Amino acid sequence: MDKMKILVVDDDPDVVEQLTATLEADGFEVFSATGQDEAENLILSVKPSLAVFDLMMEKMDSGFVLCHYLKKLPPETPVIVLSGATAATGISFAPQSEEARSWIKVDTLLDKPVRIEQIRSEIRKLLGLPVATGHHAHAS
């Protein structure tokens, strides 16, 4: 079976490196970018199964823009947006209104600093994979 492709985009190389290592260890094929333009090119060439975008890169809403861009292609591709904005500003950037949600097609918004376990289980859930627990997951 082909590996599922995950696109990781964050302007913090440490975050990219950590997520890439973790997800590759989980058996995913990982593509990464550290900016919006590079990510847009990868979205077209890679056609990822799932994407993880940092919210604030070149622009305050780079993650949302990328999400919008990605969802124009295969709209069912799940997207996780990581936001350090809540910690930095005290403002929650989670789309509150129905209108915001219709434009911002983010499947999951996680506040930074994000726990690796949290993001791993979120990715598995969005991809419809069994969510691994501490011991081997049993098929129910």
HELIX and SHEET records of a PDB file:
HELIX    1   1 PRO A   13  ALA A   25  1                                  13    
HELIX    2   2 GLN A   36  VAL A   46  1                                  11    
HELIX    3   3 SER A   62  LYS A   71  1                                  10    
HELIX    4   4 ALA A   85  THR A   89  1                                   5    
HELIX    5   5 GLU A   98  TRP A  103  1                                   6    
HELIX    6   6 ILE A  116  LEU A  126  1                                  11    
SHEET    1   A 5 GLU A  29  ALA A  33  0                                        
SHEET    2   A 5 LYS A   5  VAL A   9  1                                        
SHEET    3   A 5 LEU A  50  ASP A  54  1                                        
SHEET    4   A 5 VAL A  79  SER A  83  1                                        
SHEET    5   A 5 THR A 108  ASP A 111  1                                        
END                                                                             
